[in-house]
């Protein structure tokens, strides 16, 4: 897949966190998952050098032990690895999180404060360091950059309720080919501010820690924080990104054209992650996006898109194709963004076709066959035109379709 736009181009490539140069991974089994003897549940992702490493964490008031510990690390702005376990989530034990960083770091010759720690799985079971202790040596010694090594990270992240995936993009900065890769897992329960969401990204772009954090914050606000399914939050959510500079491009230190190209590629990758997350729903659910244009500010565009997705997520659509345009109008009108509701247009779009649901305050009906055609596409799009400014945003969610006709 190749996408081209104004001053940017990126291509999807095979691989994940090991696609960029200088990154390695491995995973082993500690017996924490259902198939204890075979399923890998303890993983490590490392760079071959200390490099700018940044994170965005869950915005819950209650955060888990891995988030608390990780926030205390990276004081220098540099990191070198991510320690991850699956199967059972360590939510409460900060000492265990610190011990894992200390012992893995000792074996890998990485300072514990340069490691991020993450944990996912069932909440409520107690974990002990003894479950990991004898596996640390093989975890570190087995590091590599082959598809098999990346597969181990995916297996660690995944669960019986959600499948972990990998993604990687290639793009050009000047005369240099750069790459971004990642692994991610979004559960069926996903709400704004990255709930139940783990994403680990690597890139060989040469960029300062400050500009990397700025890029990640901006992209997260425009993508992951606009991902909503059912409002259930998780305490361990983390997005972490490492940039080791091995692509050789001139270091990005300001918001110049190279920075904007990097942000475009990162945004495209994050948007694709969101789309894949909304596809992996329960039976009867379908992915839906809300694209908003014509807002007076970026904040207003995001707020409207999020509110519409939340309103859609609380509804179900019958086989007759009843999507409640009235409730969508009310949802939009409830956003404190000084909107002129009488100028708003809402439409349903798919594969080049568009059905107008509401325009200028008037609600329209549409044929059932038109709606059924939309159900066969990758996802449905609700398009909102506010006609009041130049800003846009997109939010991501799911909607339940009833098979019975009412």
N, C-alpha and C positions, 0 to 999 in steps of 0.2 A: 504494500500500500504506500502510495506517495501522495503527499499533499503539498500544494504550492500556493502561496499567497504573497501579498506585498512584502518583499524583502525577506522572505523566509521559505525554507523547504526542508522537509524531514521525511525519512523513509523508515517504515517499520522493519525491523530485522529480527532474527531468531535470538533467543537467549533472554536472560534476565539480569541479575545483579553482577554476573561475571562477563557480560557482554562488553562493558568498557574495559580498557586496558588496566592491568594492575590490581584487579579485584579477584578474591578467591573465597571459596565457601566449602563447607562440609556439614554433615549431620550424622548422628548416631542414635541408637535406641537405648533409652534408659528404662523402658518398661512402663511408661506413663500412659500409653494409649491402649485402646481396646485390644488390638493385636500386639500385646506387649513384646513378644519376641522378635517381631519383624518391622513394626512401624517406627520410623525415625521420629524423634521428639525433642532432640537437643541439637541446636544448630549454631554455627558461627559464620559470620561474614566479615572479611577483613580486607583492608587495603595494604599493599606492600610498603606503604609509607604513611607517616602521620600527615593528615590533610584536613582542610576545613570541613567540619562536620556540624550540621545544624539539625534542629528538631522543632516540630510543632506537636504539642501534646493535647490530650483531652481537656476540654474546658469545663468538665464536671467540677463541682465543688469538692466532691469526694474522688480522689484519684488513688490508684493502686500503688503498691510498693515499688514496682519497676519505674513508674513515672517519677515518683519522689526521688529515687536514687539517681535516675538518669539526669534529672534537672540539676542535681548537685555535681555532676561530672562536666567535662568539657569547659572548664573555667578558662583554659588557654585559648579556646576557640578551635582547637585541633583535636581530632579523634582518629581512631584506627580500626574500630570494629564494632560489631553488634552481636551480643549474646542473646539467644532466643530459645525458649522452651515451649512446647505444645503439650496437649493432653490434659494437663491440670494447670489452671491459672494461679500464679502466685500473686495474690492481691494484697496480702496483709504483712508479709515477712520481709522487711527491709534488710534485715541482717543476711537473709539468704541471697537476696539480689546483690548485695555488696560482696558477699563471699564468692559468688559465682564470678563476678568481675575480677576479684583478686586472684583466684586460683586459675581461671582461664588466662588472665593476663600474664601471670607468672610463667605459665607453660609456653605461651605464644610470644613472650618477651614484649608485651604491650603494657604500659602503665594502666592500672585499673581505672583511673580517672579519664582515660581516653577510650573507654568502652561504654557503649549504651547497652542497657539490658531491657528485654521485653519478654512478656509471658502471655500465653493465651490458652484457653481450654475451659474445663469445668471449674466453676467457682465453688469453694466451700471445702475442698479436700486439702489436707495439710501436706506440704512438700518438705522434704528434708534434704540437706546437702548430700547425704550419703547416697541418694538416688543418682547423683551426677558424678560423684567423686572419682569413681573408677573409670569413667568414660572420657574424662577431660584429655588425657594423653592421646587417645585415638582420635578424638575430635580435632585436635590441633595438628597432629601428624598427618591426617588425611586430607588437609586443605588442598584444593585444586580448582581449576576453572573449566571443568568439563560439564556437559549436560547432566551427567549422573550426579555431580556434586550439587548443582542447582536443584535437581529433582528432590534431593534430600531436604533442602530448605522448604520447598513447596509442601512436602509431606509433613514436615514439622508444623508449618502454619495451618494446614488444613484440618478439618474436623468432619464429623459425620453430618454436620449441619451446613458446612460451607467449604467450598473448594478454593484453595489458594491458586493463584495464577501468576505468570511472569510476563513481562513486556519489555521491549527495548526499541529505541529509535536511534537512527544515525542522521547526522546533519553536519553542515559545513560552517565553520567560523574562519573567515579568511581563506587561506589555502590549506586549512587543517580539517580533517575528518574527526568529528567528535561523536561520542555516544552517551546516551542515558539508558540505564537499565533498572529494572525493579521487580520485586515480588510483592504481592499484596493479598489481603484477605478482608472481605467485607461480609459480615454475617447477614442473615435474613433481617435481623433487627439493626437497622441503621437509621440514625437521625442526625440532624445538623450538628456541626462541630465534631465530626469524625467519630461518632459513637460506633463501638464494636468494629473498629477499623484499624488495621495495621498495615503500614506501607514502608518498605525499605528501598531506598533509591541510591544508585551509584552513578557517578559520571566521571569521565576523564577530562572534563573541561577545566582549564586553569582560571580560577576565579577566587577572589578574596572571600573570607568568611562572612564579612558584612554584606557583600552583594549576594552571596549565596542565600543568606538568611532572608534578605529582602525579597529575592525572587521566590523562595519557598513560601513565605508568608502571603505574598500576593496571589500566587497560584492556588494555595490552599483556600483562601477566602473566596476565590472564583469557582472552585470545583468541589473539593471534599467537604467544605462547610456548607455547600448547597445540595448535599446528598441527603435525602430524607425518605424513610420508609414508614416507620411506625412509632417514632419518638422514644424508643428505649435506648438508654445510654449505657456505656461501659466505662469502667475506671482506668483501663490500661491502654487506651488508644494512643498511638504514636505514629508520626510520620518522621522518618530520619533520612537524611541525605548526606552522602560523603562525596567530595570532589577532589580527586588526587592530582589533577593537572597534567596527567601523562599524555594528553592529546597534543600538547606543545603549542597551543594557541597563545597569542599575547594575553597576558593576565587581564581579566575583566576587573576593573577597579572603580568604574563609574557607570552611570546609566546611559551608556553609549549605544551605538547600533548593534555591536556584538552582544551586549547585555540583552537587548530587546530580542535578538534572534534566539539566544539561549532561553529566554522566558517563553517565547513562542513554542519552541520544541517541548519544554517542560510542561507548558499548559496543555498542549495537544496530548501528551502522554497521560497527564492527570485526567483530562476529559475522557479519554478512552478507558481508563481505569473505572471511572464513574459509570460509564455505559455498560461495561462488563459486569459491574456489581449489581445494577438494576436488572440485568438479564437473568441472574441466578436467583430467581424467586421461588416461592412455593407454587404448588400446582394451582392453576387458575389465576395466577398473577401475571401481569405484563409490565415491562418497563415503559416508563413515560417520562418525557422531558418537558419542561416549560421554558420556552425562550421568550424573553422580554426585550422589547426595543422601545425607543422613544421616551426613556426616563430622563428626569431632570438632573439626576446624579447617579453615580455608580452604586451608592448605598441604597437608593430608592429602587433601582433595577434589581439588586440582589434581594431586597426585602419583598418585593412583589413576586419574584420568581419562587422564593422559598414559601411564601404564604399560599400560592396557588398549588404547589406540589403537596404541601401539608393538607390542603383542602381536598385535593384529589385522593390522597392516601386514606382519608376517612370515609370515602364514598366507595360504592361498587357500581359497576356498569352492567346492565342487563343485556341479554341477547338482542333486545329491541334497540339497543344503542342509546340508551338514555344517559347522557352525560349532563349533569345539572349545571347549565350555564349560569343560572341565577345564583347558585352558591359560589361559583367562581367569581362573579361580579362582586358579591358581598365580601369575599375574601380579599379581593384587590382593594375594595373601598375601605377595608379596615386598616390598611397600611397608612400610617401617618406620613404621607409624602406629598400632600397638597395636589392630589390627582383630580382631574376632571373626568369623572366616570362616564359622562355623556359622550366623550370623545374616544373611549376605549373600544378596540376591536379584539375579539377573541375568536380564534379559528383552530381547527383540527387539521394537521398536515401530515402527509406521508407520501413518499415516493413521487414527489412533484405535484401531488394533488392537494387541494385545500378546500375545506368545508367551513364556511362562516357560521359560527355559533351565535355571535352577538356583535352588533355594530351600531354605534350611535345610540345606545340604550334600548335597541330592539333585539329581541331573542328570536332566532330562526330555528325551524325544525329541519331535519335532513333524512334522507332515505336510509333505511336499515342496511341495504346492500353496500352503500358507500362506507358505512362504519365497518362492516364485516371485512371489506377489502383491507382496511387499515390494520386489522388484527393479524394479518399474515406477515407484516413487516417486522424488522428487528425491534423497533419500539415505536410508540405513538408520540407525536409532538403536539403539545398545546402551545399555540403562538399568541402572545399578548402584545398588541401594539398600543402604547400609551399616548403616542402623538403629542408629547410634551417636551422632548429634549433629544439628546444625542447619545445617551448611555444605554448599554444593554447588559444582559446577564442570562445565564442558563442554570436551572436547577434540575435535579434528577430524583426520580422516585419510582414507585410502582402503584398499579391500580388493580383491583380485584374484578374479574369478569365472571358474572354468573352465567351458567350454561342454560338455565331454565328461562323460558320466556314469561315475562310478567304481563 
